Amino acid sequence: MTPSSKDLPAAELAVTLDWRGRAAVLRVAGEIDLLSAPEFEDVVGEVLADGPETLVVDLRDVTFFCSAGLQVLALAHRRLAERSLRVVSDSPVTSGPLKTTGLDTWIGIHPTVDEALK
């Protein structure tokens, strides 16, 4: 199956969704702060409503990531099966908060999308 891609409507963030089989790959760029976190939550909710087996959230182009963004990921983790939420991060901006809070014990952090899909 070939991947399908579409840009999702977002005012504060640049968001693209790619499907790789039953895995949804959500690429996010911009700042995830108190203003944009509700938008991030809406987008994640829309993707989860489509029933992916795995959700990969690529945060490599996120330049700021606050606790409100962590909450969105924690909520997504609760809606998916164990180890079905994976984050792509190559920066302490996004991986640091996940590790500091211990969320990385439930949500896998990977350096690339390909690694996250394995």
N, C-alpha and C positions, 0 to 999 in steps of 0.2 A: 504494500500500500504506500503510495507516495504521500509525503507530508502536505498538509493544507495549511495555509497561513492567512491570517487576517488581522488588521489593525482593529483594536477595540476602542470604542469611544471613551475618551478620557480627557478631562480638562487640565489637570495638574501633572499628569504622568503620561509618558509615551508607553503604550502597552501593545504588544503583539502576541497573538495566540497561534501556535503551530500544533497540529495534531500529528503524532507519530504512532499510528495504530491506535491503541486505547489509552495512550499517554498524551496528556495535554502539557505543552511546554509554553509557559507564560513568561515572556520577556518584558521586564519592567525597566524604565529609565527615568531618572529624575530624582527628586527628593521625596522620601516617604516620611512625612511629618504630620503634625496634628491636622493640618488642612487637607492633605492628600490621602491620609490613611482611610477615611470613609470611602473614598473613590477606589482605593486599592481593595478594600473589603468587598465592595460591590462587584468589582471585576472578578475577584476570586470566587465569590458566590455564584456569579453567572457561569463560570467555567465548571465549578463543582456541580451545578444543576444539570450539566450535560453528562454527568456520570463517568468521568475518567477513572480508569483503574489506578493510574499514577498521575500525580500532578508535580511537575518540575517547575519551580519558580526561579528564573534566572535573574539574579540581582546584581550582575556584574556592572551594569550601567547605572546603578543607584548611587548617588553621591551623598546622601544623608539617610539614616535609618533610625527611627526612634522607637520607643516602647509601644506606641500605637501600631506600628508595623509588625512588631513581635506578636502582639495580640491577634492580629489578622492571621498570621501563620499558625499560632496556637489553635485558633478556632478551626482552621482548615485541617490541621492535623487530627482534631477530634472527629471531624466528619469523614475522614478517610480511614481505610484499613491500616494496620500497623506497617510502618516503613513505606507507605505509599506517597508521602509528601517528601520531596527532595528539593534542596536549595542549591543553586549554583552560585558560588561566591569565590572571588579571588582577591578580596579586599578585606582588611580589618574593619572597614566602615560597616559592612553587613555581617561578616562572620563573627566579629567581636561580640556584638550584643547577643547573638545566639549562643556563643560559648559561655559568656559571662552569666547568663541566666540559666544555663543548663539545658536549654531547648535542643541543643545539638545532640543530646542523648536520645531524643525521639525523632528529630528531623535530621536526616543525613545532609551533610554539607559536602559538595563536590566541586572540583575545579572547572569542569566543563559539562555541557549538556550531555555529551556522549557518555561520560562517566556516570552521570546521574541516571541515565536510561538503562544502565547495565543491571 
